[in-house]
Amino acid sequence: MDRNLALEFVRVTEAAALAAARQMGKGDEKIADQAAVDAMRKAFDSVLVAGKIVIGEGERDEAPMLYIGEEVGAGGTSVDIALDPLEGTTITAKGGYNATTVIAVAEKGCFLHAPDTYMNKLAVGPAAKGALDITDPIPLTLKRLAKALDKYLEDVTVCILDRPRHNELIQQVREVGCRIKLIGDGDVSGAIATCMDDSPVDILLGTGGAPEGVLSAAALKCMGGDFLGQLKFRNDEERQRAIKMGISDPDKVFTMEELAAGDSVLFCATGVTDGEMLRGVRFNPKGAVTESIVMRAKSRTIRWIKSHHHFDYKPKYL
């Protein structure tokens, strides 16, 4: 895949971020998501790829979608696309912390076609790559992590989505003695945080959306980290849907390479609201400033892009 396409996809996440940021704090999740979807879909029209969306968003909450199977782009290189036009709809609606717009791209067939169900996730940085097993008990996992990181167990920080379903997990981590960072939403950013040198997060644990699991795996593939995921179905209908999508063993543990295969993977995200990884959109009299991250698995190059947008000269998709 042409590495110059990375910048083209950043323009797509920027468009979605600019549109969603205008809805920050207004209290309506669906309007914020719709704004991001509409801007992202329109921005794809100028990207010289023949893209097919294999990981979309919105089915779980009946929200607006860039749907699975939708074709996007102006024609050119054939690619598969995983995306979340607004990771953190609730965050954006409440004016909270860490909302982003996210795209991962790879050659055809490289992403797991994950159904819109839940996934049990384990994400770590390069120092713990290959050292952990998601099926192990939590105390054993954390002890092995501490050894891999050469840290005292009580200094290990675990990132967990703040949800009632994680009450038992949180209690187990506390009993081991590790620190906990609870996040309200945005577990893709939480997974990425495990690979950031200046982040306190050592591991992400818990269940979240399966599509976001594929996006997390793509990002960690580019950063040298590790990711494991196991689908967690809420009913038999979701299990049967997974089988129809080609997942022959719905109970298996998927490795990072099975979720995001090969070295053609690239990942980009733009901040909507302020976060640890990216600053949110800053509006000014002439336009706005955005901050994005873009990375490639082949070179493991990570770039931060600060863009100044002059609305008098922007395409009319905002």
C-alpha positions as CSV (number, residue, x, y, z in Angstrom):
1,M,0.0,0.0,0.0
2,D,1.3,3.5,-0.9
3,R,2.5,5.1,2.3
4,N,1.3,8.5,1.0
5,L,-2.3,7.3,1.5
6,A,-1.8,7.7,5.2
7,L,-2.2,11.4,4.9
8,E,-5.3,11.0,2.8
9,F,-6.9,9.0,5.6
10,V,-5.9,11.5,8.2
11,R,-7.9,14.1,6.2
12,V,-10.9,11.8,6.7
13,T,-10.5,11.5,10.4
14,E,-10.0,15.3,10.6
15,A,-13.2,15.9,8.8
16,A,-15.1,13.7,11.1
17,A,-13.5,15.3,14.2
18,L,-14.3,18.8,13.1
19,A,-17.9,17.9,12.5
20,A,-18.3,16.0,15.8
21,A,-16.6,18.6,17.8
22,R,-19.3,21.1,17.0
23,Q,-21.7,18.9,18.9
24,M,-19.5,18.7,22.1
25,G,-21.4,19.1,25.3
26,K,-24.8,19.5,23.6
27,G,-26.2,16.3,25.2
28,D,-27.2,14.4,22.0
29,E,-25.1,11.3,21.2
30,K,-26.8,10.4,18.0
31,I,-26.5,13.9,16.5
32,A,-22.8,13.9,17.3
33,D,-22.3,10.5,15.8
34,Q,-24.4,11.5,12.7
35,A,-22.2,14.5,12.2
36,A,-19.1,12.4,12.3
37,V,-20.5,9.8,10.0
38,D,-21.7,12.3,7.4
39,A,-18.4,14.2,7.3
40,M,-16.4,11.0,7.1
41,R,-18.5,9.5,4.3
42,K,-18.2,12.7,2.3
43,A,-14.4,13.0,2.9
44,F,-13.9,9.5,1.6
45,D,-15.1,10.6,-1.8
46,S,-11.7,12.3,-2.5
47,V,-9.5,9.4,-1.4
48,L,-7.9,7.5,-4.3
49,V,-8.8,4.0,-3.1
50,A,-11.5,1.4,-3.7
51,G,-12.3,0.8,-0.1
52,K,-14.7,-1.6,1.5
53,I,-15.8,-1.2,5.1
54,V,-15.3,-4.5,7.0
55,I,-15.6,-3.0,10.5
56,G,-18.3,-0.4,10.8
57,E,-20.0,1.2,13.7
58,G,-23.4,1.9,15.2
59,E,-25.3,-1.4,15.0
60,R,-25.2,-2.0,18.7
61,D,-26.9,1.3,19.6
62,E,-29.0,1.7,16.4
63,A,-26.8,4.7,15.6
64,P,-26.0,6.1,12.1
65,M,-23.5,3.9,10.3
66,L,-20.9,3.6,7.7
67,Y,-22.1,0.1,7.3
68,I,-20.2,-3.2,6.8
69,G,-19.9,-3.8,3.1
70,E,-20.2,-0.2,2.1
71,E,-17.8,0.9,-0.6
72,V,-16.0,4.2,-0.3
73,G,-13.3,6.1,-2.1
74,A,-12.8,7.6,-5.5
75,G,-11.2,4.4,-7.0
76,G,-7.7,3.0,-7.0
77,T,-6.0,0.6,-4.6
78,S,-8.3,-2.0,-3.1
79,V,-8.3,-1.8,0.6
80,D,-10.3,-3.0,3.6
81,I,-11.3,-0.4,6.1
82,A,-12.1,-0.6,9.8
83,L,-13.4,2.6,11.4
84,D,-15.2,4.3,14.2
85,P,-16.3,7.7,13.1
86,L,-16.7,8.8,16.7
87,E,-15.2,6.7,19.4
88,G,-16.7,8.2,22.4
89,T,-20.2,9.4,21.5
90,T,-21.2,9.8,25.1
91,I,-17.9,11.6,25.9
92,T,-18.6,14.1,23.1
93,A,-22.2,14.6,24.1
94,K,-21.2,15.4,27.7
95,G,-18.1,17.4,26.8
96,G,-15.9,14.7,28.4
97,Y,-12.4,13.4,27.9
98,N,-10.7,11.3,25.2
99,A,-13.1,11.2,22.2
100,T,-11.5,10.5,18.9
101,T,-12.3,9.6,15.3
102,V,-10.5,6.4,14.1
103,I,-9.6,4.6,10.9
104,A,-7.5,1.5,10.2
105,V,-6.7,0.4,6.7
106,A,-5.0,-2.7,5.3
107,E,-4.9,-4.8,2.1
108,K,-7.9,-6.9,1.5
109,G,-8.5,-9.8,3.9
110,C,-6.2,-8.6,6.6
111,F,-8.9,-7.6,9.2
112,L,-11.1,-10.1,11.1
113,H,-14.7,-9.5,10.1
114,A,-15.9,-9.0,13.7
115,P,-19.6,-8.9,14.5
116,D,-21.0,-6.1,16.5
117,T,-20.9,-7.9,19.9
118,Y,-18.6,-7.7,22.9
119,M,-15.0,-8.8,23.1
120,N,-12.9,-9.6,26.2
121,K,-9.6,-7.7,25.6
122,L,-6.1,-7.7,26.8
123,A,-3.7,-5.0,25.5
124,V,-0.1,-4.4,26.5
125,G,3.0,-2.6,25.3
126,P,6.1,-4.0,23.6
127,A,7.8,-5.0,26.9
128,A,5.1,-7.6,27.7
129,K,4.5,-8.8,24.1
130,G,3.9,-12.6,24.1
131,A,4.1,-12.8,27.9
132,L,0.4,-13.1,28.8
133,D,-2.6,-15.4,28.2
134,I,-6.1,-13.9,28.3
135,T,-7.5,-17.1,29.7
136,D,-5.3,-17.0,32.8
137,P,-6.7,-15.9,36.1
138,I,-6.3,-12.1,36.7
139,P,-3.8,-12.5,39.6
140,L,-1.5,-14.6,37.5
141,T,-1.8,-12.3,34.5
142,L,-0.8,-9.3,36.6
143,K,2.1,-11.1,38.3
144,R,3.4,-12.1,34.9
145,L,3.0,-8.6,33.6
146,A,4.9,-7.1,36.6
147,K,7.7,-9.5,35.9
148,A,7.8,-8.7,32.2
149,L,7.9,-4.9,33.0
150,D,10.4,-5.3,35.8
151,K,8.0,-3.4,38.1
152,Y,6.7,-3.9,41.6
153,L,3.2,-5.4,41.4
154,E,1.7,-2.5,43.3
155,D,3.1,-0.1,40.7
156,V,1.4,-1.7,37.8
157,T,-1.5,0.3,36.4
158,V,-4.6,-1.4,34.8
159,C,-6.9,0.5,32.5
160,I,-10.6,-0.7,32.7
161,L,-13.8,0.7,31.3
162,D,-16.0,1.9,34.2
163,R,-19.0,-0.4,33.7
164,P,-21.1,-2.4,36.2
165,R,-20.0,-5.6,34.3
166,H,-16.5,-5.0,35.4
167,N,-17.2,-4.8,39.1
168,E,-15.7,-8.3,39.7
169,L,-12.7,-7.5,37.6
170,I,-12.0,-4.3,39.4
171,Q,-12.3,-6.1,42.8
172,Q,-9.8,-8.8,41.6
173,V,-7.3,-6.2,40.5
174,R,-7.6,-4.3,43.8
175,E,-7.1,-7.5,45.8
176,V,-3.8,-8.1,43.8
177,G,-2.7,-4.6,44.8
178,C,-2.4,-3.0,41.4
179,R,-3.4,0.6,40.5
180,I,-6.5,1.1,38.4
181,K,-7.3,3.8,35.8
182,L,-11.1,3.8,35.1
183,I,-12.2,5.3,31.8
184,G,-15.7,6.2,30.9
185,D,-15.4,5.3,27.2
186,G,-12.9,5.0,24.4
187,D,-11.1,1.7,25.0
188,V,-9.1,2.1,21.7
189,S,-7.3,5.0,23.3
190,G,-6.9,2.9,26.4
191,A,-5.2,0.1,24.5
192,I,-2.9,2.6,22.7
193,A,-2.0,4.1,26.0
194,T,-0.2,0.8,26.9
195,C,2.4,1.6,24.2
196,M,2.9,5.3,25.0
197,D,6.2,6.0,26.8
198,D,4.7,8.8,28.8
199,S,1.5,7.0,29.8
200,P,1.0,5.4,33.2
201,V,-1.2,2.6,31.7
202,D,0.5,-0.8,31.6
203,I,-2.4,-3.0,30.5
204,L,-6.0,-2.8,29.3
205,L,-8.4,-5.4,30.6
206,G,-12.1,-6.1,30.3
207,T,-14.9,-6.3,27.7
208,G,-15.8,-3.7,25.1
209,G,-17.0,-3.6,21.5
210,A,-15.5,-6.2,19.2
211,P,-15.1,-3.8,16.3
212,E,-13.1,-1.5,18.6
213,G,-11.0,-4.6,19.4
214,V,-10.0,-4.9,15.8
215,L,-9.1,-1.2,15.7
216,S,-7.0,-1.6,18.9
217,A,-5.2,-4.6,17.4
218,A,-4.4,-2.5,14.3
219,A,-3.0,0.3,16.3
220,L,-0.9,-2.0,18.6
221,K,0.4,-3.8,15.5
222,C,1.9,-0.5,14.3
223,M,3.4,0.2,17.8
224,G,4.9,-3.1,18.6
225,G,2.5,-4.0,21.4
226,D,0.3,-7.0,21.8
227,F,-3.4,-7.6,21.8
228,L,-5.6,-10.7,22.6
229,G,-9.4,-10.8,22.2
230,Q,-12.1,-13.3,22.8
231,L,-15.7,-12.7,21.6
232,K,-18.3,-12.5,24.3
233,F,-21.9,-13.0,22.9
234,R,-25.0,-11.7,24.7
235,N,-27.3,-14.2,23.0
236,D,-27.4,-17.1,20.5
237,E,-28.4,-14.7,17.7
238,E,-25.0,-12.9,18.0
239,R,-23.2,-16.2,18.0
240,Q,-24.9,-17.4,14.9
241,R,-24.2,-14.1,13.2
242,A,-20.5,-14.5,13.9
243,I,-20.6,-17.9,12.3
244,K,-22.3,-16.6,9.2
245,M,-19.6,-13.9,9.0
246,G,-17.0,-16.7,8.7
247,I,-15.8,-17.2,12.3
248,S,-15.7,-21.0,12.5
249,D,-14.8,-21.1,16.2
250,P,-16.7,-18.4,18.1
251,D,-15.0,-19.2,21.4
252,K,-11.4,-19.0,20.3
253,V,-8.8,-16.5,21.5
254,F,-7.8,-14.3,18.6
255,T,-4.2,-13.0,18.5
256,M,-3.2,-9.6,17.3
257,E,-2.0,-11.1,14.0
258,E,-5.4,-12.8,13.5
259,L,-7.3,-9.6,14.1
260,A,-5.0,-7.4,12.0
261,A,-2.7,-9.4,9.7
262,G,0.3,-8.4,7.7
263,D,2.5,-5.3,7.5
264,S,0.2,-3.3,5.3
265,V,-1.8,-2.0,8.3
266,L,-2.0,1.7,8.9
267,F,-3.9,3.5,11.7
268,C,-4.9,7.1,12.1
269,A,-7.0,9.0,14.6
270,T,-7.9,12.6,15.3
271,G,-8.8,14.1,18.7
272,V,-12.4,15.4,19.1
273,T,-12.1,16.3,22.8
274,D,-8.9,16.6,24.8
275,G,-7.2,13.3,25.8
276,E,-3.9,11.9,26.9
277,M,-3.0,10.9,23.4
278,L,-4.4,13.8,21.4
279,R,-5.7,17.3,22.0
280,G,-9.3,18.0,20.9
281,V,-10.4,20.4,18.2
282,R,-9.7,24.0,18.9
283,F,-12.0,26.5,17.0
284,N,-10.7,30.0,16.2
285,P,-12.0,33.0,14.2
286,K,-10.7,31.6,10.9
287,G,-11.3,27.9,11.4
288,A,-9.8,25.3,13.7
289,V,-6.8,23.3,14.8
290,T,-6.7,19.5,15.0
291,E,-4.2,17.0,16.3
292,S,-3.9,13.6,14.8
293,I,-1.8,10.5,15.0
294,V,-0.9,8.2,12.1
295,M,1.2,5.0,12.1
296,R,2.2,2.2,9.9
297,A,2.9,-1.4,10.8
298,K,5.6,-1.9,8.1
299,S,7.9,0.8,9.4
300,R,6.4,1.3,12.9
301,T,6.7,5.0,12.2
302,I,4.4,7.1,14.4
303,R,3.6,10.7,13.4
304,W,1.7,13.4,15.2
305,I,0.1,15.9,12.8
306,K,-1.1,19.3,13.9
307,S,-3.3,20.8,11.2
308,H,-4.6,24.4,10.9
309,H,-7.9,24.5,9.0
310,H,-9.1,27.7,7.3
311,F,-12.9,27.2,6.8
312,D,-13.1,29.7,3.9
313,Y,-11.0,27.2,1.8
314,K,-12.2,23.9,3.2
315,P,-14.3,21.4,1.2
316,K,-18.0,21.8,1.9
317,Y,-18.5,18.6,3.8
318,L,-18.3,20.2,7.3
